[in-house]
Amino acid sequence: MPRDRFKEIIKYLRFDVRSERSTRIITDKFALISQVRNSFIDNCISCYKPGENVTIDEQLFATKVRCPFIQYMAN
């Protein structure tokens, strides 16, 4: 997809109702995308059935952006 087309789509793509945004954002930091996020999580749970041998790994990326939650990165 060309960059300009992507920017045009993103410009008008919204996942929330603007009139309800201010009340929801007080209690939910992800209020702008929470409905899409919750639907995605529900679909992942319903489609994926892990077996008995599952490995979970995590990776944190270094960034200079302020983060609203605590994160620990051991060097």
N, CA, C, O and CB atoms as a CASP TS submission, in Angstrom:
PFRMAT TS
TARGET T0000
AUTHOR 0000-0000-0000
METHOD Language model
MODEL 1
PARENT N/A
ATOM      1  N   MET     1       0.853  -1.169   0.000  1.00  0.00           N
ATOM      2  CA  MET     1       0.000   0.000   0.000  1.00  0.00           C
ATOM      3  C   MET     1       0.900   1.233   0.000  1.00  0.00           C
ATOM      4  O   MET     1       1.835   1.321   0.796  1.00  0.00           O
ATOM      5  CB  MET     1      -0.971  -0.003   1.226  1.00  0.00           C
ATOM      6  N   PRO     2       0.625   2.164  -0.873  1.00  0.00           N
ATOM      7  CA  PRO     2       1.424   3.390  -0.905  1.00  0.00           C
ATOM      8  C   PRO     2       1.270   4.210   0.380  1.00  0.00           C
ATOM      9  O   PRO     2       0.225   4.177   1.028  1.00  0.00           O
ATOM     10  CB  PRO     2       1.028   4.238  -2.111  1.00  0.00           C
ATOM     11  N   ARG     3       2.310   4.934   0.729  1.00  0.00           N
ATOM     12  CA  ARG     3       2.327   5.724   1.961  1.00  0.00           C
ATOM     13  C   ARG     3       1.208   6.746   2.004  1.00  0.00           C
ATOM     14  O   ARG     3       0.558   6.900   3.037  1.00  0.00           O
ATOM     15  CB  ARG     3       3.656   6.425   2.113  1.00  0.00           C
ATOM     16  N   ASP     4       0.969   7.444   0.911  1.00  0.00           N
ATOM     17  CA  ASP     4      -0.068   8.476   0.896  1.00  0.00           C
ATOM     18  C   ASP     4      -1.463   7.882   1.087  1.00  0.00           C
ATOM     19  O   ASP     4      -2.309   8.475   1.756  1.00  0.00           O
ATOM     20  CB  ASP     4      -0.011   9.256  -0.413  1.00  0.00           C
ATOM     21  N   ARG     5      -1.696   6.723   0.503  1.00  0.00           N
ATOM     22  CA  ARG     5      -2.986   6.041   0.682  1.00  0.00           C
ATOM     23  C   ARG     5      -3.165   5.626   2.129  1.00  0.00           C
ATOM     24  O   ARG     5      -4.249   5.782   2.692  1.00  0.00           O
ATOM     25  CB  ARG     5      -3.089   4.808  -0.239  1.00  0.00           C
ATOM     26  N   PHE     6      -2.109   5.097   2.738  1.00  0.00           N
ATOM     27  CA  PHE     6      -2.152   4.704   4.145  1.00  0.00           C
ATOM     28  C   PHE     6      -2.461   5.899   5.031  1.00  0.00           C
ATOM     29  O   PHE     6      -3.303   5.804   5.924  1.00  0.00           O
ATOM     30  CB  PHE     6      -0.828   4.065   4.567  1.00  0.00           C
ATOM     31  N   LYS     7      -1.793   7.020   4.799  1.00  0.00           N
ATOM     32  CA  LYS     7      -2.038   8.230   5.591  1.00  0.00           C
ATOM     33  C   LYS     7      -3.470   8.720   5.440  1.00  0.00           C
ATOM     34  O   LYS     7      -4.063   9.198   6.408  1.00  0.00           O
ATOM     35  CB  LYS     7      -1.070   9.334   5.182  1.00  0.00           C
ATOM     36  N   GLU     8      -4.023   8.611   4.261  1.00  0.00           N
ATOM     37  CA  GLU     8      -5.401   9.034   4.018  1.00  0.00           C
ATOM     38  C   GLU     8      -6.396   8.151   4.771  1.00  0.00           C
ATOM     39  O   GLU     8      -7.370   8.650   5.334  1.00  0.00           O
ATOM     40  CB  GLU     8      -5.706   9.007   2.519  1.00  0.00           C
ATOM     41  N   ILE     9      -6.152   6.856   4.780  1.00  0.00           N
ATOM     42  CA  ILE     9      -7.025   5.938   5.509  1.00  0.00           C
ATOM     43  C   ILE     9      -6.939   6.194   7.005  1.00  0.00           C
ATOM     44  O   ILE     9      -7.965   6.276   7.681  1.00  0.00           O
ATOM     45  CB  ILE     9      -6.657   4.480   5.199  1.00  0.00           C
ATOM     46  N   ILE    10      -5.726   6.322   7.529  1.00  0.00           N
ATOM     47  CA  ILE    10      -5.533   6.555   8.959  1.00  0.00           C
ATOM     48  C   ILE    10      -6.155   7.878   9.405  1.00  0.00           C
ATOM     49  O   ILE    10      -6.626   7.996  10.536  1.00  0.00           O
ATOM     50  CB  ILE    10      -4.045   6.540   9.296  1.00  0.00           C
ATOM     51  N   LYS    11      -6.155   8.843   8.541  1.00  0.00           N
ATOM     52  CA  LYS    11      -6.695  10.164   8.859  1.00  0.00           C
ATOM     53  C   LYS    11      -8.174  10.099   9.241  1.00  0.00           C
ATOM     54  O   LYS    11      -8.619  10.847  10.111  1.00  0.00           O
ATOM     55  CB  LYS    11      -6.510  11.104   7.673  1.00  0.00           C
ATOM     56  N   TYR    12      -8.929   9.221   8.609  1.00  0.00           N
ATOM     57  CA  TYR    12     -10.371   9.145   8.837  1.00  0.00           C
ATOM     58  C   TYR    12     -10.816   7.914   9.617  1.00  0.00           C
ATOM     59  O   TYR    12     -12.003   7.775   9.913  1.00  0.00           O
ATOM     60  CB  TYR    12     -11.079   9.171   7.529  1.00  0.00           C
ATOM     61  N   LEU    13      -9.912   7.036   9.950  1.00  0.00           N
ATOM     62  CA  LEU    13     -10.253   5.809  10.645  1.00  0.00           C
ATOM     63  C   LEU    13     -10.372   6.065  12.142  1.00  0.00           C
ATOM     64  O   LEU    13      -9.412   6.508  12.773  1.00  0.00           O
ATOM     65  CB  LEU    13      -9.208   4.723  10.367  1.00  0.00           C
ATOM     66  N   ARG    14     -11.531   5.793  12.711  1.00  0.00           N
ATOM     67  CA  ARG    14     -11.767   5.976  14.148  1.00  0.00           C
ATOM     68  C   ARG    14     -12.442   4.735  14.707  1.00  0.00           C
ATOM     69  O   ARG    14     -13.239   4.090  14.026  1.00  0.00           O
ATOM     70  CB  ARG    14     -12.636   7.238  14.420  1.00  0.00           C
ATOM     71  N   PHE    15     -12.117   4.403  15.953  1.00  0.00           N
ATOM     72  CA  PHE    15     -12.683   3.229  16.599  1.00  0.00           C
ATOM     73  C   PHE    15     -13.556   3.572  17.793  1.00  0.00           C
ATOM     74  O   PHE    15     -13.980   2.667  18.512  1.00  0.00           O
ATOM     75  CB  PHE    15     -11.587   2.311  17.030  1.00  0.00           C
ATOM     76  N   ASP    16     -13.837   4.842  18.029  1.00  0.00           N
ATOM     77  CA  ASP    16     -14.635   5.199  19.195  1.00  0.00           C
ATOM     78  C   ASP    16     -15.655   6.274  18.832  1.00  0.00           C
ATOM     79  O   ASP    16     -15.606   6.873  17.758  1.00  0.00           O
ATOM     80  CB  ASP    16     -13.731   5.683  20.342  1.00  0.00           C
ATOM     81  N   VAL    17     -16.578   6.496  19.762  1.00  0.00           N
ATOM     82  CA  VAL    17     -17.590   7.544  19.604  1.00  0.00           C
ATOM     83  C   VAL    17     -17.057   8.786  20.298  1.00  0.00           C
ATOM     84  O   VAL    17     -16.809   8.765  21.503  1.00  0.00           O
ATOM     85  CB  VAL    17     -18.991   7.108  20.196  1.00  0.00           C
ATOM     86  N   ARG    18     -16.883   9.846  19.562  1.00  0.00           N
ATOM     87  CA  ARG    18     -16.237  11.048  20.085  1.00  0.00           C
ATOM     88  C   ARG    18     -17.007  11.681  21.253  1.00  0.00           C
ATOM     89  O   ARG    18     -16.390  12.214  22.176  1.00  0.00           O
ATOM     90  CB  ARG    18     -16.079  12.062  18.973  1.00  0.00           C
ATOM     91  N   SER    19     -18.321  11.628  21.224  1.00  0.00           N
ATOM     92  CA  SER    19     -19.124  12.253  22.285  1.00  0.00           C
ATOM     93  C   SER    19     -18.967  11.540  23.626  1.00  0.00           C
ATOM     94  O   SER    19     -19.150  12.155  24.677  1.00  0.00           O
ATOM     95  CB  SER    19     -20.594  12.268  21.885  1.00  0.00           C
ATOM     96  N   GLU    20     -18.632  10.257  23.601  1.00  0.00           N
ATOM     97  CA  GLU    20     -18.467   9.489  24.842  1.00  0.00           C
ATOM     98  C   GLU    20     -17.015   9.400  25.297  1.00  0.00           C
ATOM     99  O   GLU    20     -16.736   8.855  26.365  1.00  0.00           O
ATOM    100  CB  GLU    20     -19.020   8.094  24.659  1.00  0.00           C
ATOM    101  N   ARG    21     -16.101   9.920  24.513  1.00  0.00           N
ATOM    102  CA  ARG    21     -14.672   9.761  24.766  1.00  0.00           C
ATOM    103  C   ARG    21     -14.233  10.332  26.108  1.00  0.00           C
ATOM    104  O   ARG    21     -13.500   9.673  26.847  1.00  0.00           O
ATOM    105  CB  ARG    21     -13.890  10.415  23.668  1.00  0.00           C
ATOM    106  N   SER    22     -14.667  11.541  26.435  1.00  0.00           N
ATOM    107  CA  SER    22     -14.176  12.200  27.655  1.00  0.00           C
ATOM    108  C   SER    22     -14.567  11.446  28.917  1.00  0.00           C
ATOM    109  O   SER    22     -13.795  11.428  29.876  1.00  0.00           O
ATOM    110  CB  SER    22     -14.707  13.621  27.731  1.00  0.00           C
ATOM    111  N   THR    23     -15.741  10.823  28.948  1.00  0.00           N
ATOM    112  CA  THR    23     -16.141  10.072  30.148  1.00  0.00           C
ATOM    113  C   THR    23     -15.421   8.733  30.246  1.00  0.00           C
ATOM    114  O   THR    23     -15.105   8.279  31.346  1.00  0.00           O
ATOM    115  CB  THR    23     -17.652   9.843  30.150  1.00  0.00           C
ATOM    116  N   ARG    24     -15.160   8.100  29.114  1.00  0.00           N
ATOM    117  CA  ARG    24     -14.486   6.799  29.140  1.00  0.00           C
ATOM    118  C   ARG    24     -13.000   6.913  29.390  1.00  0.00           C
ATOM    119  O   ARG    24     -12.408   6.023  30.000  1.00  0.00           O
ATOM    120  CB  ARG    24     -14.715   6.074  27.848  1.00  0.00           C
ATOM    121  N   ILE    25     -12.383   7.991  28.931  1.00  0.00           N
ATOM    122  CA  ILE    25     -10.924   8.119  29.052  1.00  0.00           C
ATOM    123  C   ILE    25     -10.491   8.361  30.501  1.00  0.00           C
ATOM    124  O   ILE    25      -9.319   8.176  30.831  1.00  0.00           O
ATOM    125  CB  ILE    25     -10.421   9.261  28.163  1.00  0.00           C
ATOM    126  N   ILE    26     -11.411   8.768  31.356  1.00  0.00           N
ATOM    127  CA  ILE    26     -11.095   8.971  32.778  1.00  0.00           C
ATOM    128  C   ILE    26     -10.748   7.640  33.440  1.00  0.00           C
ATOM    129  O   ILE    26      -9.809   7.571  34.233  1.00  0.00           O
ATOM    130  CB  ILE    26     -12.284   9.640  33.515  1.00  0.00           C
ATOM    131  N   THR    27     -11.487   6.594  33.124  1.00  0.00           N
ATOM    132  CA  THR    27     -11.263   5.299  33.763  1.00  0.00           C
ATOM    133  C   THR    27     -10.474   4.320  32.908  1.00  0.00           C
ATOM    134  O   THR    27      -9.907   3.363  33.434  1.00  0.00           O
ATOM    135  CB  THR    27     -12.572   4.688  34.122  1.00  0.00           C
ATOM    136  N   ASP    28     -10.428   4.540  31.603  1.00  0.00           N
ATOM    137  CA  ASP    28      -9.771   3.599  30.687  1.00  0.00           C
ATOM    138  C   ASP    28      -8.756   4.341  29.831  1.00  0.00           C
ATOM    139  O   ASP    28      -9.132   5.152  28.985  1.00  0.00           O
ATOM    140  CB  ASP    28     -10.811   2.877  29.790  1.00  0.00           C
ATOM    141  N   LYS    29      -7.462   4.067  30.044  1.00  0.00           N
ATOM    142  CA  LYS    29      -6.424   4.757  29.277  1.00  0.00           C
ATOM    143  C   LYS    29      -6.425   4.358  27.807  1.00  0.00           C
ATOM    144  O   LYS    29      -5.915   5.091  26.960  1.00  0.00           O
ATOM    145  CB  LYS    29      -5.065   4.474  29.876  1.00  0.00           C
ATOM    146  N   PHE    30      -6.994   3.207  27.511  1.00  0.00           N
ATOM    147  CA  PHE    30      -7.073   2.738  26.132  1.00  0.00           C
ATOM    148  C   PHE    30      -8.482   2.921  25.565  1.00  0.00           C
ATOM    149  O   PHE    30      -8.915   2.153  24.707  1.00  0.00           O
ATOM    150  CB  PHE    30      -6.657   1.266  26.048  1.00  0.00           C
ATOM    151  N   ALA    31      -9.189   3.932  26.044  1.00  0.00           N
ATOM    152  CA  ALA    31     -10.585   4.135  25.648  1.00  0.00           C
ATOM    153  C   ALA    31     -10.760   4.312  24.152  1.00  0.00           C
ATOM    154  O   ALA    31     -11.799   3.938  23.608  1.00  0.00           O
ATOM    155  CB  ALA    31     -11.146   5.331  26.356  1.00  0.00           C
ATOM    156  N   LEU    32      -9.775   4.870  23.478  1.00  0.00           N
ATOM    157  CA  LEU    32      -9.906   5.114  22.044  1.00  0.00           C
ATOM    158  C   LEU    32      -9.949   3.829  21.230  1.00  0.00           C
ATOM    159  O   LEU    32     -10.551   3.791  20.157  1.00  0.00           O
ATOM    160  CB  LEU    32      -8.767   5.974  21.566  1.00  0.00           C
ATOM    161  N   ILE    33      -9.314   2.784  21.734  1.00  0.00           N
ATOM    162  CA  ILE    33      -9.273   1.529  20.984  1.00  0.00           C
ATOM    163  C   ILE    33      -9.754   0.339  21.812  1.00  0.00           C
ATOM    164  O   ILE    33      -9.588  -0.801  21.378  1.00  0.00           O
ATOM    165  CB  ILE    33      -7.863   1.269  20.491  1.00  0.00           C
ATOM    166  N   SER    34     -10.336   0.560  22.972  1.00  0.00           N
ATOM    167  CA  SER    34     -10.674  -0.549  23.866  1.00  0.00           C
ATOM    168  C   SER    34     -11.673  -1.523  23.260  1.00  0.00           C
ATOM    169  O   SER    34     -11.558  -2.728  23.482  1.00  0.00           O
ATOM    170  CB  SER    34     -11.225  -0.011  25.155  1.00  0.00           C
ATOM    171  N   GLN    35     -12.644  -1.038  22.505  1.00  0.00           N
ATOM    172  CA  GLN    35     -13.621  -1.940  21.905  1.00  0.00           C
ATOM    173  C   GLN    35     -12.956  -2.862  20.882  1.00  0.00           C
ATOM    174  O   GLN    35     -13.236  -4.060  20.854  1.00  0.00           O
ATOM    175  CB  GLN    35     -14.752  -1.138  21.241  1.00  0.00           C
ATOM    176  N   VAL    36     -12.091  -2.319  20.057  1.00  0.00           N
ATOM    177  CA  VAL    36     -11.369  -3.133  19.068  1.00  0.00           C
ATOM    178  C   VAL    36     -10.420  -4.090  19.774  1.00  0.00           C
ATOM    179  O   VAL    36     -10.315  -5.258  19.400  1.00  0.00           O
ATOM    180  CB  VAL    36     -10.586  -2.233  18.077  1.00  0.00           C
ATOM    181  N   ARG    37      -9.734  -3.597  20.792  1.00  0.00           N
ATOM    182  CA  ARG    37      -8.800  -4.426  21.553  1.00  0.00           C
ATOM    183  C   ARG    37      -9.530  -5.595  22.222  1.00  0.00           C
ATOM    184  O   ARG    37      -9.062  -6.733  22.168  1.00  0.00           O
ATOM    185  CB  ARG    37      -8.070  -3.577  22.614  1.00  0.00           C
ATOM    186  N   ASN    38     -10.664  -5.320  22.844  1.00  0.00           N
ATOM    187  CA  ASN    38     -11.423  -6.379  23.513  1.00  0.00           C
ATOM    188  C   ASN    38     -11.945  -7.411  22.513  1.00  0.00           C
ATOM    189  O   ASN    38     -11.931  -8.608  22.799  1.00  0.00           O
ATOM    190  CB  ASN    38     -12.591  -5.778  24.300  1.00  0.00           C
ATOM    191  N   SER    39     -12.399  -6.965  21.361  1.00  0.00           N
ATOM    192  CA  SER    39     -12.852  -7.899  20.324  1.00  0.00           C
ATOM    193  C   SER    39     -11.700  -8.771  19.839  1.00  0.00           C
ATOM    194  O   SER    39     -11.870  -9.971  19.626  1.00  0.00           O
ATOM    195  CB  SER    39     -13.470  -7.135  19.141  1.00  0.00           C
ATOM    196  N   PHE    40     -10.530  -8.164  19.665  1.00  0.00           N
ATOM    197  CA  PHE    40      -9.351  -8.912  19.230  1.00  0.00           C
ATOM    198  C   PHE    40      -8.976  -9.971  20.264  1.00  0.00           C
ATOM    199  O   PHE    40      -8.695 -11.115  19.907  1.00  0.00           O
ATOM    200  CB  PHE    40      -8.164  -7.959  18.987  1.00  0.00           C
ATOM    201  N   ILE    41      -8.971  -9.598  21.533  1.00  0.00           N
ATOM    202  CA  ILE    41      -8.623 -10.545  22.602  1.00  0.00           C
ATOM    203  C   ILE    41      -9.634 -11.684  22.663  1.00  0.00           C
ATOM    204  O   ILE    41      -9.250 -12.845  22.801  1.00  0.00           O
ATOM    205  CB  ILE    41      -8.556  -9.825  23.965  1.00  0.00           C
ATOM    206  N   ASP    42     -10.935 -11.358  22.560  1.00  0.00           N
ATOM    207  CA  ASP    42     -11.965 -12.401  22.577  1.00  0.00           C
ATOM    208  C   ASP    42     -11.790 -13.374  21.417  1.00  0.00           C
ATOM    209  O   ASP    42     -11.933 -14.584  21.590  1.00  0.00           O
ATOM    210  CB  ASP    42     -13.357 -11.773  22.524  1.00  0.00           C
ATOM    211  N   ASN    43     -11.479 -12.841  20.227  1.00  0.00           N
ATOM    212  CA  ASN    43     -11.260 -13.708  19.065  1.00  0.00           C
ATOM    213  C   ASN    43     -10.025 -14.580  19.244  1.00  0.00           C
ATOM    214  O   ASN    43     -10.032 -15.751  18.864  1.00  0.00           O
ATOM    215  CB  ASN    43     -11.122 -12.869  17.796  1.00  0.00           C
ATOM    216  N   CYS    44      -8.963 -14.017  19.822  1.00  0.00           N
ATOM    217  CA  CYS    44      -7.752 -14.807  20.067  1.00  0.00           C
ATOM    218  C   CYS    44      -8.025 -15.941  21.043  1.00  0.00           C
ATOM    219  O   CYS    44      -7.556 -17.063  20.848  1.00  0.00           O
ATOM    220  CB  CYS    44      -6.629 -13.914  20.604  1.00  0.00           C
ATOM    221  N   ILE    45      -8.783 -15.649  22.089  1.00  0.00           N
ATOM    222  CA  ILE    45      -9.097 -16.670  23.092  1.00  0.00           C
ATOM    223  C   ILE    45      -9.961 -17.774  22.497  1.00  0.00           C
ATOM    224  O   ILE    45      -9.753 -18.954  22.777  1.00  0.00           O
ATOM    225  CB  ILE    45      -9.808 -16.038  24.296  1.00  0.00           C
ATOM    226  N   SER    46     -10.927 -17.385  21.678  1.00  0.00           N
ATOM    227  CA  SER    46     -11.829 -18.399  21.114  1.00  0.00           C
ATOM    228  C   SER    46     -11.155 -19.246  20.023  1.00  0.00           C
ATOM    229  O   SER    46     -11.565 -20.384  19.793  1.00  0.00           O
ATOM    230  CB  SER    46     -13.073 -17.723  20.542  1.00  0.00           C
ATOM    231  N   CYS    47     -10.143 -18.714  19.358  1.00  0.00           N
ATOM    232  CA  CYS    47      -9.514 -19.439  18.245  1.00  0.00           C
ATOM    233  C   CYS    47      -8.276 -20.235  18.639  1.00  0.00           C
ATOM    234  O   CYS    47      -7.941 -21.217  17.976  1.00  0.00           O
ATOM    235  CB  CYS    47      -9.144 -18.473  17.169  1.00  0.00           C
ATOM    236  N   TYR    48      -7.599 -19.837  19.692  1.00  0.00           N
ATOM    237  CA  TYR    48      -6.338 -20.482  20.050  1.00  0.00           C
ATOM    238  C   TYR    48      -6.519 -21.347  21.278  1.00  0.00           C
ATOM    239  O   TYR    48      -6.930 -20.865  22.334  1.00  0.00           O
ATOM    240  CB  TYR    48      -5.242 -19.441  20.293  1.00  0.00           C
ATOM    241  N   LYS    49      -6.212 -22.623  21.138  1.00  0.00           N
ATOM    242  CA  LYS    49      -6.280 -23.572  22.246  1.00  0.00           C
ATOM    243  C   LYS    49      -4.869 -24.104  22.484  1.00  0.00           C
ATOM    244  O   LYS    49      -4.418 -24.995  21.764  1.00  0.00           O
ATOM    245  CB  LYS    49      -7.292 -24.745  21.944  1.00  0.00           C
ATOM    246  N   PRO    50      -4.154 -23.564  23.502  1.00  0.00           N
ATOM    247  CA  PRO    50      -2.783 -24.008  23.745  1.00  0.00           C
ATOM    248  C   PRO    50      -2.731 -25.447  24.263  1.00  0.00           C
ATOM    249  O   PRO    50      -3.630 -25.898  24.973  1.00  0.00           O
ATOM    250  CB  PRO    50      -2.102 -23.077  24.740  1.00  0.00           C
ATOM    251  N   GLY    51      -1.677 -26.149  23.899  1.00  0.00           N
ATOM    252  CA  GLY    51      -1.471 -27.509  24.369  1.00  0.00           C
ATOM    253  C   GLY    51      -0.736 -27.502  25.698  1.00  0.00           C
ATOM    254  O   GLY    51      -0.641 -26.469  26.360  1.00  0.00           O
ATOM    255  N   GLU    52      -0.222 -28.648  26.081  1.00  0.00           N
ATOM    256  CA  GLU    52       0.442 -28.744  27.377  1.00  0.00           C
ATOM    257  C   GLU    52       1.877 -28.234  27.352  1.00  0.00           C
ATOM    258  O   GLU    52       2.429 -27.927  28.409  1.00  0.00           O
ATOM    259  CB  GLU    52       0.426 -30.168  27.850  1.00  0.00           C
ATOM    260  N   ASN    53       2.496 -28.135  26.184  1.00  0.00           N
ATOM    261  CA  ASN    53       3.867 -27.655  26.059  1.00  0.00           C
ATOM    262  C   ASN    53       3.876 -26.268  25.437  1.00  0.00           C
ATOM    263  O   ASN    53       3.967 -26.128  24.217  1.00  0.00           O
ATOM    264  CB  ASN    53       4.715 -28.630  25.218  1.00  0.00           C
ATOM    265  N   VAL    54       3.781 -25.239  26.280  1.00  0.00           N
ATOM    266  CA  VAL    54       3.733 -23.857  25.810  1.00  0.00           C
ATOM    267  C   VAL    54       4.877 -23.089  26.457  1.00  0.00           C
ATOM    268  O   VAL    54       5.103 -23.204  27.661  1.00  0.00           O
ATOM    269  CB  VAL    54       2.356 -23.190  26.136  1.00  0.00           C
ATOM    270  N   THR    55       5.595 -22.310  25.661  1.00  0.00           N
ATOM    271  CA  THR    55       6.658 -21.454  26.165  1.00  0.00           C
ATOM    272  C   THR    55       6.258 -20.006  25.960  1.00  0.00           C
ATOM    273  O   THR    55       5.840 -19.615  24.870  1.00  0.00           O
ATOM    274  CB  THR    55       8.004 -21.760  25.466  1.00  0.00           C
ATOM    275  N   ILE    56       6.389 -19.214  27.013  1.00  0.00           N
ATOM    276  CA  ILE    56       6.043 -17.798  26.940  1.00  0.00           C
ATOM    277  C   ILE    56       7.312 -16.988  27.146  1.00  0.00           C
ATOM    278  O   ILE    56       8.076 -17.250  28.075  1.00  0.00           O
ATOM    279  CB  ILE    56       4.955 -17.419  27.998  1.00  0.00           C
ATOM    280  N   ASP    57       7.536 -16.014  26.292  1.00  0.00           N
ATOM    281  CA  ASP    57       8.719 -15.170  26.375  1.00  0.00           C
ATOM    282  C   ASP    57       8.277 -13.723  26.290  1.00  0.00           C
ATOM    283  O   ASP    57       7.214 -13.427  25.743  1.00  0.00           O
ATOM    284  CB  ASP    57       9.743 -15.510  25.254  1.00  0.00           C
ATOM    285  N   GLU    58       9.072 -12.830  26.818  1.00  0.00           N
ATOM    286  CA  GLU    58       8.756 -11.407  26.727  1.00  0.00           C
ATOM    287  C   GLU    58      10.011 -10.646  26.335  1.00  0.00           C
ATOM    288  O   GLU    58      11.130 -11.095  26.582  1.00  0.00           O
ATOM    289  CB  GLU    58       8.181 -10.870  28.068  1.00  0.00           C
ATOM    290  N   GLN    59       9.808  -9.493  25.723  1.00  0.00           N
ATOM    291  CA  GLN    59      10.932  -8.667  25.329  1.00  0.00           C
ATOM    292  C   GLN    59      10.525  -7.211  25.466  1.00  0.00           C
ATOM    293  O   GLN    59       9.475  -6.809  24.965  1.00  0.00           O
ATOM    294  CB  GLN    59      11.390  -8.989  23.882  1.00  0.00           C
ATOM    295  N   LEU    60      11.346  -6.420  26.138  1.00  0.00           N
ATOM    296  CA  LEU    60      11.109  -4.988  26.272  1.00  0.00           C
ATOM    297  C   LEU    60      12.092  -4.251  25.369  1.00  0.00           C
ATOM    298  O   LEU    60      13.273  -4.594  25.312  1.00  0.00           O
ATOM    299  CB  LEU    60      11.254  -4.526  27.757  1.00  0.00           C
ATOM    300  N   PHE    61      11.600  -3.250  24.676  1.00  0.00           N
ATOM    301  CA  PHE    61      12.435  -2.470  23.779  1.00  0.00           C
ATOM    302  C   PHE    61      12.798  -1.148  24.429  1.00  0.00           C
ATOM    303  O   PHE    61      11.944  -0.500  25.034  1.00  0.00           O
ATOM    304  CB  PHE    61      11.727  -2.236  22.441  1.00  0.00           C
ATOM    305  N   ALA    62      14.031  -0.748  24.312  1.00  0.00           N
ATOM    306  CA  ALA    62      14.483   0.521  24.870  1.00  0.00           C
ATOM    307  C   ALA    62      13.829   1.672  24.109  1.00  0.00           C
ATOM    308  O   ALA    62      13.771   1.665  22.880  1.00  0.00           O
ATOM    309  CB  ALA    62      16.030   0.631  24.811  1.00  0.00           C
ATOM    310  N   THR    63      13.339   2.660  24.856  1.00  0.00           N
ATOM    311  CA  THR    63      12.694   3.819  24.249  1.00  0.00           C
ATOM    312  C   THR    63      12.861   5.027  25.158  1.00  0.00           C
ATOM    313  O   THR    63      13.078   4.877  26.361  1.00  0.00           O
ATOM    314  CB  THR    63      11.195   3.541  23.980  1.00  0.00           C
ATOM    315  N   LYS    64      12.763   6.205  24.598  1.00  0.00           N
ATOM    316  CA  LYS    64      12.856   7.430  25.386  1.00  0.00           C
ATOM    317  C   LYS    64      11.484   8.048  25.636  1.00  0.00           C
ATOM    318  O   LYS    64      11.384   9.145  26.187  1.00  0.00           O
ATOM    319  CB  LYS    64      13.757   8.434  24.685  1.00  0.00           C
ATOM    320  N   VAL    65      10.432   7.347  25.234  1.00  0.00           N
ATOM    321  CA  VAL    65       9.060   7.824  25.410  1.00  0.00           C
ATOM    322  C   VAL    65       8.626   7.582  26.847  1.00  0.00           C
ATOM    323  O   VAL    65       8.932   6.540  27.427  1.00  0.00           O
ATOM    324  CB  VAL    65       8.091   7.121  24.419  1.00  0.00           C
ATOM    325  N   ARG    66       7.914   8.544  27.422  1.00  0.00           N
ATOM    326  CA  ARG    66       7.404   8.353  28.779  1.00  0.00           C
ATOM    327  C   ARG    66       6.298   7.309  28.772  1.00  0.00           C
ATOM    328  O   ARG    66       5.429   7.306  27.900  1.00  0.00           O
ATOM    329  CB  ARG    66       6.885   9.686  29.365  1.00  0.00           C
ATOM    330  N   CYS    67       6.346   6.435  29.745  1.00  0.00           N
ATOM    331  CA  CYS    67       5.404   5.326  29.815  1.00  0.00           C
ATOM    332  C   CYS    67       4.573   5.458  31.094  1.00  0.00           C
ATOM    333  O   CYS    67       5.144   5.677  32.163  1.00  0.00           O
ATOM    334  CB  CYS    67       6.150   3.955  29.772  1.00  0.00           C
ATOM    335  N   PRO    68       3.231   5.330  31.018  1.00  0.00           N
ATOM    336  CA  PRO    68       2.388   5.526  32.194  1.00  0.00           C
ATOM    337  C   PRO    68       2.432   4.375  33.197  1.00  0.00           C
ATOM    338  O   PRO    68       1.848   4.485  34.275  1.00  0.00           O
ATOM    339  CB  PRO    68       0.982   5.737  31.759  1.00  0.00           C
ATOM    340  N   PHE    69       3.107   3.280  32.872  1.00  0.00           N
ATOM    341  CA  PHE    69       3.202   2.167  33.804  1.00  0.00           C
ATOM    342  C   PHE    69       4.667   1.848  34.084  1.00  0.00           C
ATOM    343  O   PHE    69       5.554   2.258  33.335  1.00  0.00           O
ATOM    344  CB  PHE    69       2.472   0.928  33.248  1.00  0.00           C
ATOM    345  N   ILE    70       4.908   1.131  35.141  1.00  0.00           N
ATOM    346  CA  ILE    70       6.270   0.817  35.565  1.00  0.00           C
ATOM    347  C   ILE    70       6.813  -0.334  34.725  1.00  0.00           C
ATOM    348  O   ILE    70       6.140  -1.344  34.521  1.00  0.00           O
ATOM    349  CB  ILE    70       6.312   0.461  37.073  1.00  0.00           C
ATOM    350  N   GLN    71       8.030  -0.165  34.246  1.00  0.00           N
ATOM    351  CA  GLN    71       8.678  -1.247  33.519  1.00  0.00           C
ATOM    352  C   GLN    71      10.122  -1.374  33.993  1.00  0.00           C
ATOM    353  O   GLN    71      10.766  -0.373  34.308  1.00  0.00           O
ATOM    354  CB  GLN    71       8.618  -1.001  31.986  1.00  0.00           C
ATOM    355  N   TYR    72      10.618  -2.577  34.043  1.00  0.00           N
ATOM    356  CA  TYR    72      11.972  -2.849  34.508  1.00  0.00           C
ATOM    357  C   TYR    72      12.759  -3.444  33.364  1.00  0.00           C
ATOM    358  O   TYR    72      12.342  -4.428  32.754  1.00  0.00           O
ATOM    359  CB  TYR    72      11.973  -3.798  35.734  1.00  0.00           C
ATOM    360  N   MET    73      13.891  -2.847  33.075  1.00  0.00           N
ATOM    361  CA  MET    73      14.760  -3.355  32.025  1.00  0.00           C
ATOM    362  C   MET    73      16.168  -3.532  32.591  1.00  0.00           C
ATOM    363  O   MET    73      16.914  -2.564  32.740  1.00  0.00           O
ATOM    364  CB  MET    73      14.769  -2.400  30.796  1.00  0.00           C
ATOM    365  N   ALA    74      16.514  -4.749  32.896  1.00  0.00           N
ATOM    366  CA  ALA    74      17.857  -5.032  33.387  1.00  0.00           C
ATOM    367  C   ALA    74      18.814  -5.011  32.211  1.00  0.00           C
ATOM    368  O   ALA    74      18.535  -5.600  31.167  1.00  0.00           O
ATOM    369  CB  ALA    74      17.916  -6.398  34.127  1.00  0.00           C
ATOM    370  N   ASN    75      19.931  -4.342  32.375  1.00  0.00           N
ATOM    371  CA  ASN    75      20.912  -4.269  31.290  1.00  0.00           C
ATOM    372  C   ASN    75      21.544  -5.584  31.154  1.00  0.00           C
ATOM    373  O   ASN    75      22.410  -5.767  30.298  1.00  0.00           O
ATOM    374  CB  ASN    75      21.966  -3.194  31.526  1.00  0.00           C
TER
END
